[in-house]
Amino acid sequence: MLRTHTCGELNEKNVGQEVTLCGWVNTVRNLGSLCFVDLRDKYGITQLNIPTQLFEEKRVKPEYCIQAKGKVVLRDQPNYNIPTGLIEIEVEDIKIYSVSETTPFEIKDDTTASEDTRLVYRYLDLRRPVMQKYLKIRSDLNRYAREYLNDHGFQEIDTPTMIKSTPEGARDYLIPSRIYPGSFYALPQSPQVYKQLLMIAGTDRYFQLAHCYRDEDQRADRQPEFMQIDCELSFVTREDVLEVIEGLLKYIFKKTINVTLPDFYRMDYDVAISRYGSDKPDMRFDMLIEDVTKELEGCGFQAYENKSIRAIVVPNVASETTRKQMDNDNILAKKFRVFGVSHLKWENGAFVSNIVKNIKPENLDALAKRLNVKENDLVILCANEKGDQASLALGALRNYYGNKLGLCKKDDYKPLFVINWPLFERNEEGQIESLSNPFTRPNDEDLHYLDEDPTKIKSTSYDTVLNGVELSSGALRIYDSEIQKKVFELLGLSDEDIEKRFGFFVKALKYGVPPEGGFGIGVERLAMTLAMTDNVRDVIAFPKNLKAFEPMSQCPSPVPTADTDILGLKVVASEENE
Amino acid sequence: MLRTHTCGELNEKNVGQEVTLCGWVNTVRNLGSLCFVDLRDKYGITQLNIPTQLFEEKRVKPEYCIQAKGKVVLRDQPNYNIPTGLIEIEVEDIKIYSVSETTPFEIKDDTTASEDTRLVYRYLDLRRPVMQKYLKIRSDLNRYAREYLNDHGFQEIDTPTMIKSTPEGARDYLIPSRIYPGSFYALPQSPQVYKQLLMIAGTDRYFQLAHCYRDEDQRADRQPEFMQIDCELSFVTREDVLEVIEGLLKYIFKKTINVTLPDFYRMDYDVAISRYGSDKPDMRFDMLIEDVTKELEGCGFQAYENKSIRAIVVPNVASETTRKQMDNDNILAKKFRVFGVSHLKWENGAFVSNIVKNIKPENLDALAKRLNVKENDLVILCANEKGDQASLALGALRNYYGNKLGLCKKDDYKPLFVINWPLFERNEEGQIESLSNPFTRPNDEDLHYLDEDPTKIKSTSYDTVLNGVELSSGALRIYDSEIQKKVFELLGLSDEDIEKRFGFFVKALKYGVPPEGGFGIGVERLAMTLAMTDNVRDVIAFPKNLKAFEPMSQCPSPVPTADTDILGLKVVASEENE
């Protein structure tokens, strides 16, 4: 090694030792008679005390990469904020490995550089300690995920990333074939089919930290390529799988950020929707949604007639709730296809609201009693033909107020599983659609509904939710060919459709399928949660921007015509679009 | 869990226990009064003893996936060859999870199915225990590689797999961009540029089990996609990197197949070529190449005049060496651009050969003495203007005879590093070319040759070789911009070339580059070595065939025109080529 120590490890115990450090010049303070240089590497910063003559000779500047030899001594003016703050190096010799031009932004955590500049100079951006911390959290998460799964009998298997394009769901990224011009491979959206094939192959317990790809228009937290902790296991019940997810996430949180997650709550999908107004309930606070249809039955207010009515109580905010706030609440609520919400303030023992005059006093009394309102509470009501829509609207407001009131503490962790999802829903044309994929197994006790009323069937699907964020989803898979056939029929799939959409996979189902299930955990989402950042690009070493473009290497880019010719392709749109 | 035990763990200690097993019906032996079924899962096979009536009712057949409940009892006829061979299950109940059609081939290790059939039904092929063993070895190799590197301060970082296409080396697989029609991403041939950027970013010790892609015409041991244990570390000497490789491989061999590798030998490239006739020397046997130019100087044989002459001695095979054998040797030798080889048999104290009459007796004496020949030895001579070509030709024969004589034992492991490679070579037009990449650092002591005679420069490159197989290669990288500039000049690269070929990377070199180096180990090659198989498809779960085609999913395949339209592409070759 060209160094004896890193820049993060020397302290008062090393005083007197001759050491050699390597790193980047973080700052230079030339005081004339003295010259101090902070030397930085991944592990920390150590102060170099450089004799004037040597400094004059070497003239090191910020971001030069250097080697410094010298003796560890105590500092005159200790810095108790950093581990190496009690010592400095009396430098005897410096070797400059390489010089640096002035960097386009200063290498420090609180940079003012735009994200685009940071992405162009990503190799400089990543020198900032906070970025190294983010990368470390992601690496640790991957490491401990693997450690846990390996220790629990799972085997990591690399499934192919050049696969067949399938005509459904999100758009595939395609890879033209040179050997078969006009044919294409696709990048996988997930290893779903392959992991189920591995179970059919008898692999028993599989996992993979899998590269996944989706050609979608970018949202803030999406990237063209992302990773997934992908897992599948045979001969299991739903609870067996949930135990793996729970154990895995507890282990990752403990090992990566030293947080002990509490036991995971199990919540029915119906409860999540009706009480939290969300399939991703944030359980860090209550403010639960109440069904007050009964209390307001025959209340005289026409807008509430024959509607399902839901309510939340926002505590102690009535007096500060302005007209503007109420308008904003309505804008948010209307995104859920409801007419709007009504605000009722409880002031001096009575409701104050522009709808109060329309509602009979006995109904208002019943409402107040049911909701157990207290002085200065704000009651928000939402009425709709479908109670679920009213709940979803109030669920959004619940999250809004929960955040506003500081009820969503970053270091409070409330994980749960949302279970017993509907297997099907009817789309607007009344056609039955699958909520996940057509291989998801119905709950055994609901199988009889396959013939009676399929929308009543609950499935073995499960989502893992933490503080309002969906961390993973999964399900048990159908292993019985008769049930599979019925599901295909209900979905209106002809044999031809099935062959086209699931082809070779359905063939595999003829050769002995085990009862099995699995899950996928989004690595970036989990890394963001662990790192407490809202920017997905913080947890990716070299991310694309929101336009799926990589500013550093200027990628994607045109290629020579010869490269497309050999693929049997002609670029027809480049002139118009570039 | 739907089982209490796996099919590999029950033995005489479990006698009397009520158990539940799950798995696939491996074999059915219906003896009328008795019915035996071997139940198979990933972990082993357990014999089920099924009462006639239950069997009549369930009628299980091979590859049905079932659950069986019953009691563990001692077998009447023990099988001492398998761990569960002393017991069987007296079955009380059977549940059939799913039936199976008759499989296209029997699920057993020594299948006679063609590889193409096996690939079409890969999920059945993988049920064969030997395939599960291969997959396990690969998984273990990955697991322990990560374990070692994590434990030695390396951090795994996922680098992008949708990157900029670069106009050199092997052909990139391209990914058309939808957002920028006419532009393309490329799949990476390796993370080389990104890992060097990570070192510039101060990441210090990086690794990744990286997906790599090359659009080459397939050779037997190549696949379009493959993986690499990719590693890079800063502030190191060559020896520091070699220690990491050595420690890593020793750990992997020990943990994966319980083999203790000996310490790795360090051999100069020049020695490898001159004494072993190969840059991948197989050190399991000697039969070293000798330079006998001096012994044959002025020997009178015209073909040897002013030539460099090399020799190997193949022990004790003279009498069995036929004319045909000698012809075959010549065919092999001529692949190395030499005229051929001469065979001299040492019989009854004298050389027997058709060239003996052309060579003076004193030269023959000197040769015999120098080579210390013994009765029945075969001496093979090769003469060429360039001694290295003669050595390479004899190196091929050395390997051939080493194998033929059984000197290459599969369980004998002789690892080494080949070091001090030439930095440059001259191509046939006399232009200097890089032997690896233009960022490879020359040895410090050879820097002066940059101005004098660049072809004399030895580089910091290193290959890891095991039993004639190259397992990894790597080098230290240039960190000094002046040296980098000289290397670019020597390679005849204009500023424009540099910008076009290395663009954004060269820009990064301006901001403080650490002395660093790294290596890449081919995962498939290493897995094949550990698994002792010559078929690369054995160590890939779902491989492509030699035509880069995946027979199970029929991939690559045509896609709807709409899918190419949206990419701004037109397929022009499909009609001619399909």
Interface residues (C-beta under 8 A of the other chain):
Chain A: M1 L2 R3 T6 C22 G23 W24 V25 R40 D41 K42 Y43 E63 Y64 C65 Q67 Y97 S98 V99 S100 E101 T103 Y121 R122 Y123 L124 D125 L126 R127 Q132 L135 K136 R138 S139 N142 R143 R146 N150 Q155 E156 I157 D158 T159 P160 T161 M162 I163 K164 S165 P167 R171 D172 Y173 L174 I175 P176 S177 R178 I179 Y180 P181 G182 S183 F184 Y185 L187 Y194 L197 L198 I200 A201 G202 T203 D204 H211 Y213 D215 P224 E225 M227 S234 F235 V236 T237 D240 Y479 D480 S481 G503 F504 A508 L509 K510 Y511 G512 V513 P514 P515 I540 A541 F542 P543 K544 K547 A548 F549 E550 M552 S553 Q554 C555 P556 S557 P558 V559 P560 D563 T564 I566 L567 G568 L569 K570 V571 V572 A573 S574 E575 E576 N577 E578
Chain B: M1 L2 R3 T6 C22 G23 W24 V25 R40 D41 K42 Y43 E63 Y64 C65 Q67 Y97 S98 V99 S100 E101 T103 Y121 R122 Y123 L124 D125 L126 R127 Q132 L135 K136 R138 S139 N142 R143 R146 N150 Q155 E156 I157 D158 T159 P160 T161 M162 I163 K164 S165 P167 R171 D172 Y173 L174 I175 P176 S177 R178 I179 Y180 P181 G182 S183 F184 Y185 L187 Y194 L197 L198 I200 A201 G202 T203 D204 H211 Y213 D215 P224 E225 M227 S234 F235 V236 T237 D240 Y479 D480 S481 G503 F504 A508 L509 K510 Y511 G512 V513 P514 P515 I540 A541 F542 P543 K544 K547 A548 F549 E550 M552 S553 Q554 C555 P556 S557 P558 V559 P560 D563 T564 L567 G568 L569 K570 V571 V572 A573 S574 E575 E576 N577 E578
